[in-house]
Amino acid sequence: MIFGLKIKNIIFILIGSAIFSFGIVHFNMQNNLGEGGFTGITLLLYFAFKWDPAISNIILNIPVLFIGWKFLGRNTFIYTIIGTLAVSIFLSIFQINPFPTYLQSDMTLAALFAGVFIGVGLGIVFRYGGTTGGVDIIARLVHKYAGWSMGKTMFLFDFVVIATSVFTILELVEGMYTLVAVYIGARVIDFIQEGAYAARGATIISSQSDDIAKKILKDMDRGVTVLNGRGSFTGEKRDVLYCVIGRNEIVRLKNIINGIDPHAFVAVSSVHDVIGEGFTLDENKNPIEK
């Protein structure tokens, strides 16, 4: 561990970035397939003006990172910087001498492989504490100041980028295959992270439950419910914490708990429906439009 950062996380973020970049260069760029988010913008600039996506990726992400750094937390912010730089570096490396995939005559395979490589790469990055950078931060800002859910913002951003690509550079068929690749990528990301829904429920039993609850509320802006518990064997009474978090916040929650009580008992489960503040209601108890 270096300055609170896990070497293992950094290594896997680099591996995920490499897989992601490989897919972009060998399947998206070679077969005129777009993508959502900032990656889609870099591909659009590449197809239209032959701008190097490695450079475009840095240019697009730097200002957004400066604006939204406080919404990520220190470790996630650093992991995101590492991931963003790694993607640009690997994009440059793979463009030096890419091998041809010869899939122009079989766009179904091209879309499948593009989705799998992008999904696996991003899934690994997300799982080890990194984020996609730009769109993730924009979604957090919009949620804070406009009340939109992050999922709605990210979907709308992806839709606008893909639609722009179709109406400007890509042919209709290429746009349709792009949608196939994006859908597959999203499903693979869910698979890599072991779940398809965007929320998780965490049950925490610790002798330092008050400190953990305060830290979760302060650092993650998530509410925590305190339940009265009693051990069946010892008969000892102890507080049990329960909170619902976003799927991409699991690593952050575990780090908070581990930093306060490494011996805490933590059970994380899938949540199939969430109604309440932070998901369907904002901080003023007003419905969040989805």
C-alpha positions as CSV (number, residue, x, y, z in Angstrom):
1,M,0.0,0.0,0.0
2,I,1.4,3.4,-1.0
3,F,-0.2,6.6,0.5
4,G,-3.4,4.6,1.2
5,L,-3.5,3.2,-2.3
6,K,-3.5,-0.5,-2.9
7,I,-0.9,-1.8,-5.4
8,K,-3.3,-4.6,-6.3
9,N,-6.0,-2.1,-7.3
10,I,-3.5,-0.1,-9.4
11,I,-2.3,-3.2,-11.2
12,F,-5.8,-4.3,-12.1
13,I,-6.8,-0.8,-13.1
14,L,-3.9,-0.9,-15.5
15,I,-4.9,-4.3,-16.8
16,G,-8.5,-3.2,-17.3
17,S,-7.3,0.0,-19.1
18,A,-5.2,-2.1,-21.4
19,I,-8.0,-4.5,-22.3
20,F,-10.4,-1.6,-22.8
21,S,-7.9,0.2,-25.1
22,F,-7.1,-2.9,-27.1
23,G,-10.8,-3.3,-27.9
24,I,-11.2,0.3,-28.9
25,V,-8.2,0.2,-31.3
26,H,-8.8,-3.3,-32.8
27,F,-12.6,-3.4,-33.0
28,N,-14.1,0.0,-32.8
29,M,-11.5,2.0,-34.7
30,Q,-11.0,-0.7,-37.4
31,N,-14.7,-1.3,-38.0
32,N,-16.2,2.2,-37.7
33,L,-18.0,1.5,-34.4
34,G,-18.8,4.3,-32.1
35,E,-19.2,4.2,-28.3
36,G,-21.0,6.1,-25.5
37,G,-19.5,8.6,-23.1
38,F,-16.2,10.4,-23.6
39,T,-14.9,7.4,-25.4
40,G,-17.6,7.9,-28.0
41,I,-16.5,11.6,-28.4
42,T,-12.9,10.6,-28.9
43,L,-13.9,8.1,-31.6
44,L,-16.2,10.7,-33.3
45,L,-13.2,13.1,-33.4
46,Y,-11.0,10.3,-34.8
47,F,-13.5,9.3,-37.6
48,A,-14.2,12.9,-38.5
49,F,-10.7,14.6,-38.2
50,K,-8.3,11.7,-37.6
51,W,-7.5,13.1,-34.1
52,D,-5.6,10.7,-32.0
53,P,-8.0,9.4,-29.4
54,A,-5.2,9.0,-26.9
55,I,-4.7,12.8,-26.9
56,S,-8.5,13.6,-27.1
57,N,-9.1,11.4,-24.0
58,I,-6.7,13.5,-21.9
59,I,-8.0,16.8,-23.3
60,L,-11.6,15.9,-22.5
61,N,-11.0,14.4,-19.1
62,I,-8.6,17.0,-17.5
63,P,-11.1,19.9,-17.1
64,V,-13.9,17.6,-15.8
65,L,-11.5,16.0,-13.3
66,F,-10.5,19.4,-11.9
67,I,-14.2,20.3,-11.6
68,G,-15.4,17.1,-9.9
69,W,-12.5,15.9,-7.9
70,K,-14.2,16.5,-4.5
71,F,-17.1,14.2,-5.5
72,L,-14.9,11.2,-5.9
73,G,-12.9,11.1,-2.7
74,R,-9.1,11.0,-2.6
75,N,-8.4,7.4,-3.5
76,T,-11.1,7.1,-6.2
77,F,-9.8,10.4,-7.7
78,I,-6.2,9.1,-7.8
79,Y,-7.4,5.8,-9.2
80,T,-9.4,7.6,-11.9
81,I,-6.4,9.7,-12.9
82,I,-4.3,6.5,-13.2
83,G,-7.0,4.9,-15.3
84,T,-7.4,7.9,-17.5
85,L,-3.7,8.2,-18.2
86,A,-3.3,4.5,-18.6
87,V,-6.1,4.4,-21.3
88,S,-4.3,7.2,-23.3
89,I,-1.0,5.4,-23.0
90,F,-2.3,2.0,-24.1
91,L,-4.3,3.7,-26.9
92,S,-1.0,5.1,-28.2
93,I,0.9,1.8,-27.8
94,F,-1.8,-0.3,-29.6
95,Q,-2.0,2.2,-32.5
96,I,1.7,1.9,-33.2
97,N,1.4,-1.5,-34.9
98,P,-2.1,-2.8,-34.7
99,F,-2.9,-6.2,-36.3
100,P,-5.9,-6.3,-38.7
101,T,-9.0,-8.1,-37.4
102,Y,-10.6,-8.4,-40.9
103,L,-14.1,-8.2,-39.5
104,Q,-15.5,-5.5,-41.9
105,S,-17.4,-8.3,-43.6
106,D,-18.8,-9.6,-40.3
107,M,-20.0,-6.6,-38.3
108,T,-21.8,-8.9,-35.8
109,L,-18.6,-10.4,-34.6
110,A,-17.0,-6.9,-34.6
111,A,-19.7,-5.6,-32.4
112,L,-19.6,-8.6,-30.1
113,F,-15.9,-8.4,-29.6
114,A,-16.0,-4.6,-29.1
115,G,-18.6,-5.0,-26.4
116,V,-16.8,-7.8,-24.7
117,F,-13.4,-6.1,-24.6
118,I,-14.8,-2.8,-23.5
119,G,-17.0,-4.5,-20.9
120,V,-14.3,-6.6,-19.4
121,G,-11.9,-3.7,-19.3
122,L,-14.2,-1.2,-17.7
123,G,-15.6,-3.9,-15.4
124,I,-12.2,-4.5,-14.0
125,V,-11.5,-0.8,-13.6
126,F,-14.8,-0.3,-11.8
127,R,-14.3,-3.3,-9.6
128,Y,-11.0,-2.1,-8.3
129,G,-12.0,1.4,-7.4
130,G,-11.5,3.3,-10.6
131,T,-14.2,5.1,-12.7
132,T,-14.6,6.1,-16.3
133,G,-13.8,9.7,-15.5
134,G,-15.7,12.3,-17.4
135,V,-19.3,11.1,-17.7
136,D,-19.3,9.6,-14.2
137,I,-18.3,13.0,-12.7
138,I,-20.8,14.9,-14.9
139,A,-23.5,12.5,-13.7
140,R,-22.6,13.2,-10.0
141,L,-22.7,17.0,-10.7
142,V,-26.1,16.8,-12.4
143,H,-27.5,14.7,-9.6
144,K,-26.3,17.2,-7.0
145,Y,-27.5,20.4,-8.7
146,A,-30.4,19.2,-10.9
147,G,-31.7,16.2,-9.0
148,W,-31.4,13.7,-11.9
149,S,-30.4,10.2,-11.2
150,M,-26.9,9.2,-12.3
151,G,-28.2,6.4,-14.5
152,K,-30.5,8.8,-16.3
153,T,-27.7,11.3,-16.9
154,M,-25.3,8.7,-18.2
155,F,-27.9,7.1,-20.5
156,L,-28.9,10.5,-21.9
157,F,-25.2,11.4,-22.5
158,D,-24.5,8.1,-24.2
159,F,-27.6,8.5,-26.4
160,V,-26.6,12.0,-27.5
161,V,-23.1,10.9,-28.3
162,I,-24.2,7.8,-30.3
163,A,-27.0,9.7,-32.1
164,T,-24.5,12.5,-33.0
165,S,-22.1,9.8,-34.4
166,V,-24.9,8.3,-36.5
167,F,-26.1,11.6,-37.9
168,T,-22.6,12.9,-38.7
169,I,-20.1,10.2,-39.4
170,L,-21.4,6.7,-39.0
171,E,-23.8,5.0,-41.4
172,L,-27.1,3.8,-40.0
173,V,-26.0,0.1,-40.0
174,E,-22.8,1.1,-38.2
175,G,-24.8,3.0,-35.6
176,M,-27.0,0.0,-35.1
177,Y,-24.0,-2.3,-34.5
178,T,-22.6,0.4,-32.1
179,L,-25.8,0.0,-30.0
180,V,-25.3,-3.8,-30.0
181,A,-21.7,-3.3,-28.8
182,V,-22.7,-0.8,-26.1
183,Y,-25.5,-3.1,-24.8
184,I,-23.1,-6.1,-24.7
185,G,-20.5,-3.9,-22.9
186,A,-23.0,-2.9,-20.3
187,R,-24.0,-6.5,-19.6
188,V,-20.4,-7.6,-19.4
189,I,-19.6,-4.8,-16.9
190,D,-22.5,-6.1,-14.7
191,F,-21.2,-9.7,-15.0
192,I,-17.6,-8.7,-14.0
193,Q,-19.0,-6.8,-11.0
194,E,-21.2,-9.8,-10.0
195,G,-24.6,-8.2,-10.3
196,A,-26.9,-6.5,-12.6
197,Y,-28.7,-4.0,-10.4
198,A,-27.3,-0.6,-9.5
199,A,-27.7,-0.9,-5.7
200,R,-26.3,-3.1,-2.9
201,G,-27.4,-3.5,0.7
202,A,-24.7,-3.7,3.3
203,T,-25.1,-5.1,6.8
204,I,-22.3,-4.2,9.2
205,I,-21.6,-5.5,12.7
206,S,-18.8,-3.8,14.5
207,S,-17.7,-2.6,18.0
208,Q,-17.1,0.8,16.4
209,S,-20.4,1.2,14.6
210,D,-20.8,4.9,15.6
211,D,-17.6,5.8,13.9
212,I,-18.4,3.8,10.8
213,A,-21.8,5.3,10.5
214,K,-20.5,8.8,10.8
215,K,-17.8,8.2,8.2
216,I,-20.3,6.7,5.7
217,L,-22.6,9.7,6.2
218,K,-19.7,12.2,5.8
219,D,-17.7,10.7,3.0
220,M,-20.3,8.9,1.0
221,D,-23.4,11.0,1.7
222,R,-25.4,7.8,2.4
223,G,-27.8,7.3,5.2
224,V,-27.3,4.5,7.7
225,T,-29.9,2.7,9.7
226,V,-28.9,1.5,13.2
227,L,-30.7,-1.7,14.3
228,N,-30.6,-3.2,17.8
229,G,-28.9,-6.6,17.7
230,R,-28.0,-9.3,20.1
231,G,-25.6,-12.3,19.7
232,S,-27.4,-15.6,20.1
233,F,-24.3,-17.3,21.7
234,T,-22.9,-14.5,23.9
235,G,-26.1,-12.6,24.5
236,E,-24.1,-9.4,24.0
237,K,-26.1,-6.5,22.6
238,R,-24.6,-4.6,19.7
239,D,-25.7,-2.1,17.0
240,V,-26.2,-3.4,13.5
241,L,-25.7,-1.0,10.7
242,Y,-27.6,-1.2,7.4
243,C,-27.2,1.0,4.4
244,V,-28.0,0.9,0.7
245,I,-25.3,2.1,-1.7
246,G,-24.7,2.3,-5.5
247,R,-22.9,-0.6,-7.1
248,N,-19.9,1.5,-7.9
249,E,-19.5,2.5,-4.2
250,I,-18.9,-1.0,-2.8
251,V,-15.1,-0.7,-2.8
252,R,-15.3,2.8,-1.2
253,L,-17.6,1.4,1.6
254,K,-15.2,-1.5,2.3
255,N,-12.3,0.8,2.5
256,I,-14.1,3.0,5.0
257,I,-15.0,0.0,7.2
258,N,-11.5,-1.6,6.9
259,G,-9.9,1.7,7.9
260,I,-11.9,1.9,11.1
261,D,-12.4,-1.7,12.1
262,P,-10.7,-4.4,10.0
263,H,-12.4,-7.1,12.1
264,A,-16.0,-5.9,11.3
265,F,-18.5,-8.3,10.0
266,V,-19.8,-7.1,6.6
267,A,-22.5,-8.8,4.4
268,V,-23.2,-7.2,1.0
269,S,-26.3,-8.4,-0.9
270,S,-28.0,-7.4,-4.2
271,V,-30.9,-5.0,-3.9
272,H,-33.6,-5.6,-6.5
273,D,-35.7,-2.5,-5.9
274,V,-34.9,0.7,-3.9
275,I,-37.5,3.4,-2.9
276,G,-36.4,6.3,-0.8
277,E,-33.9,9.1,-0.3
278,G,-30.8,8.9,-2.6
279,F,-32.6,6.7,-5.1
280,T,-36.2,7.8,-5.7
281,L,-36.3,10.8,-3.4
282,D,-33.8,13.7,-3.1
283,E,-32.5,15.2,0.1
284,N,-35.7,17.3,0.4
285,K,-37.9,14.1,0.1
286,N,-39.0,15.2,-3.4
287,P,-39.4,12.5,-6.1
288,I,-36.4,12.1,-8.4
289,E,-37.7,11.8,-12.0
290,K,-36.3,8.8,-13.8
